[in-house]
């Protein structure tokens, strides 16, 4: 009889202990669940922060790459511009030098013109006396040409020089007036380059050769008159070119002298 209450009490105590243990386990589970939810929420918030930071980082990296590209382009443009500026500076320097040279040349042009004119006039005066007035007219400035600038006059003198050079390679003939022994008469002139200058009267009976050494006409013998006649026909293209045997107007020393 005495043992029953003990067992009953013991049973009740054991039931209480079990009930208490179950309650404690439930509270612990709730606490762990709450901690898990908090941890998940914290993890989600952290992930959001990480994602936001990652997106911002990507944007910043993209901006950095864009800035780097722009920087490289600016450097390239600057290098190209620097090169162009250097080239332009060099071109401007060359232009300035050329302008200085041009100014010096312009200042010297009147002197050059005077020298060319004087030399050409002297050459014509010393040369065989053919077409002298016509040739000197190319050199001397006429009153109506005073308005020409220096460059135009120099171009005219250069053209006159070219004509003089051509005279040395031509055979020419023309009819003109001859002043000799105080009288004038019409004759046919024959010029062979710059080495022979002759005349023949229209009747073919008289003729002469210009002597540069004596500065006068020298009469020709009959055999040379025939040669002059043949030369006139050749100059007029009435006869095929042939060898002419004629005395020269100049000497061997003259051949080695000045040329235009």
C-alpha positions in Angstrom: 0.0 0.0 0.0 2.8 2.4 0.9 4.5 1.8 -2.5 1.6 3.0 -4.7 1.7 6.7 -3.8 5.5 6.6 -4.5 5.0 5.1 -7.8 2.1 7.5 -8.5 4.3 10.4 -7.5 7.1 9.1 -9.5 4.9 8.7 -12.5 3.6 12.2 -12.2 7.1 13.6 -11.9 8.3 11.7 -14.9 5.4 13.0 -16.9 6.2 16.5 -15.8 9.8 16.1 -16.7 8.8 14.8 -20.1 6.4 17.6 -20.6 9.0 20.1 -19.5 11.5 18.6 -21.9 9.1 18.7 -24.8 8.3 22.4 -24.1 12.0 23.3 -23.9 12.6 21.5 -27.2 9.8 23.3 -28.9 11.1 26.7 -27.7 14.5 25.9 -28.9 13.2 24.9 -32.3 11.3 28.1 -32.5 14.4 30.0 -31.6 16.5 28.2 -34.1 13.9 28.7 -36.8 13.8 32.4 -35.9 17.6 32.6 -36.1 17.5 30.8 -39.5 14.9 33.3 -40.9 17.0 36.2 -39.6 20.1 34.6 -41.1 18.3 34.1 -44.4 17.1 37.6 -44.4 20.6 38.9 -43.5 22.0 36.7 -46.3 19.4 38.1 -48.8 20.2 41.7 -47.8 23.9 41.0 -48.1 23.3 39.4 -51.5 21.3 42.5 -52.6 24.2 44.7 -51.4 26.6 42.5 -53.3 24.5 42.5 -56.4 24.1 46.3 -56.2 27.8 46.7 -55.6 28.6 44.4 -58.5 26.3 46.3 -60.8 27.9 49.6 -59.7 31.3 48.1 -60.1 30.4 46.9 -63.7 29.2 50.4 -64.5 32.3 51.9 -63.1 34.5 49.5 -65.0 32.6 50.2 -68.2 33.0 54.0 -67.5 36.7 53.4 -66.9 37.1 51.5 -70.2 35.2 54.3 -72.0 37.4 56.9 -70.5 40.5 54.9 -71.4 39.3 54.6 -75.0 38.6 58.4 -75.1 42.1 59.0 -73.6 43.8 56.8 -76.2 41.8 58.6 -79.0 42.7 62.0 -77.6 46.4 61.0 -77.4 46.2 59.8 -81.0 44.4 62.9 -82.1 46.9 65.1 -80.2 49.8 63.2 -81.8 48.3 63.6 -85.2 47.6 67.3 -84.6 51.1 67.8 -83.3 52.4 66.3 -86.5 50.2 68.5 -88.6 51.2 71.5 -86.6 54.8 70.7 -87.0 54.4 70.3 -90.8 52.4 73.5 -91.0 55.1 75.3 -89.0 57.8 73.9 -91.4 55.7 74.9 -94.4 55.3 78.4 -93.0 59.0 78.6 -92.4 59.7 77.5 -96.0 57.1 80.1 -97.3 58.7 82.8 -95.2 62.1 81.9 -96.6 60.8 81.8 -100.1 59.1 85.2 -99.6 62.4 86.6 -98.4 64.2 85.2 -101.4 61.4 86.5 -103.7 61.7 90.0 -102.3 65.5 89.8 -102.8 64.9 88.6 -106.3 62.4 91.3 -107.0 64.8 93.9 -105.8 67.5 92.5 -108.1 65.2 92.2 -111.2 65.8 95.7 -112.5 69.5 95.2 -112.4 69.2 91.8 -114.1 67.0 93.4 -116.8 69.5 96.2 -117.4 72.4 93.7 -117.7 70.5 91.4 -120.0 69.5 94.3 -122.2 73.0 95.8 -122.3 74.7 92.4 -123.1 72.2 91.6 -125.9 72.5 95.0 -127.5 76.3 94.7 -127.4 76.1 91.3 -129.0 73.9 92.5 -131.8 76.2 95.5 -132.4 79.2 93.2 -132.7 77.4 90.5 -134.7 76.9 90.3 -138.5 74.9 93.4 -139.5 71.8 91.5 -140.7 68.3 92.8 -139.7 70.0 95.0 -137.1 67.2 97.5 -136.6 64.7 94.7 -136.2 66.9 92.8 -133.7 67.6 95.9 -131.6 63.9 96.8 -131.5 63.3 93.6 -129.6 65.8 94.7 -127.0 65.0 98.4 -126.7 61.8 99.3 -124.8 59.4 101.4 -126.8 57.5 104.3 -125.2 54.2 102.3 -125.3 55.9 99.5 -123.4 56.9 101.6 -120.4 53.9 100.3 -118.4 55.2 96.7 -118.5 56.5 95.3 -115.3 60.1 94.1 -114.9 59.2 90.4 -115.2 57.3 91.0 -118.5 60.3 92.9 -119.9 62.7 90.1 -118.8 60.5 87.6 -120.5 60.7 89.7 -123.6 64.5 89.8 -123.4 64.6 86.0 -122.9 62.5 85.6 -126.1 65.0 87.9 -127.9 67.9 85.8 -126.8 66.1 82.7 -128.1 65.6 84.3 -131.5 69.3 85.2 -131.6 70.2 81.6 -130.8 68.0 80.5 -133.7 69.7 82.8 -136.1 72.9 80.7 -135.6 71.2 77.6 -136.9 69.3 79.0 -139.9 69.8 79.8 -143.6 67.8 82.8 -144.6 67.3 85.1 -147.5 65.4 88.3 -148.2 65.4 91.4 -150.4 66.4 94.7 -148.9 68.3 98.0 -149.3 72.1 98.2 -149.3 73.9 101.5 -148.5 77.3 101.4 -150.0 79.7 104.1 -151.4 77.1 106.8 -150.7 74.3 105.2 -152.7 71.5 102.8 -151.9 70.3 99.9 -154.1 68.1 96.9 -153.8 69.9 93.6 -153.4 69.2 90.0 -152.3 70.7 89.0 -149.0 71.8 85.5 -148.0 72.7 84.6 -144.4 74.2 81.3 -143.4 73.9 81.0 -139.7 76.3 83.4 -138.1 79.3 82.5 -140.3 78.3 83.9 -143.7 76.5 87.1 -144.7 76.3 87.9 -148.5 74.5 90.0 -151.0 73.8 89.7 -154.7 72.3 92.3 -157.1 69.1 91.3 -158.8 71.0 91.0 -162.2 73.5 88.7 -160.5 76.5 90.7 -161.7 77.7 92.0 -158.4 77.9 90.5 -155.0 79.8 90.8 -151.7 80.6 89.1 -148.4 80.6 90.9 -145.1 84.0 90.9 -143.4 83.7 91.1 -139.7 87.4 91.8 -139.4 87.2 94.8 -141.7 83.6 95.8 -140.8 82.8 96.3 -144.5 81.6 94.5 -147.6 84.2 92.7 -149.7 83.5 92.0 -153.4 83.1 88.5 -154.6 84.6 86.9 -157.6 82.3 85.4 -160.3 82.7 81.8 -159.0 81.4 82.9 -155.6 78.5 84.8 -157.2 77.3 81.6 -158.6 77.5 80.0 -155.2 75.6 82.9 -153.6 72.9 82.4 -156.3 72.7 78.7 -155.5 72.5 79.5 -151.8 69.6 81.9 -152.4 67.7 79.3 -154.2 68.3 76.8 -151.4 67.1 79.3 -148.8 64.0 79.8 -150.8 63.5 76.0 -151.0 63.9 76.2 -154.8 66.9 73.8 -154.7 67.9 70.9 -152.6 70.5 71.6 -149.9 74.0 71.3 -151.2 77.5 72.1 -150.2 78.4 75.7 -150.8 82.0 76.9 -151.3 82.0 80.5 -150.1 84.4 82.7 -148.1 83.3 83.1 -144.5 82.3 86.4 -142.9 84.2 85.6 -139.7 87.6 84.2 -138.8 88.4 81.1 -136.8 89.1 83.3 -133.8 85.6 84.7 -134.1 84.1 81.2 -134.1 85.7 80.7 -130.7 84.4 84.0 -129.4 81.3 85.0 -127.5 77.9 83.5 -128.2 74.5 84.8 -127.0 
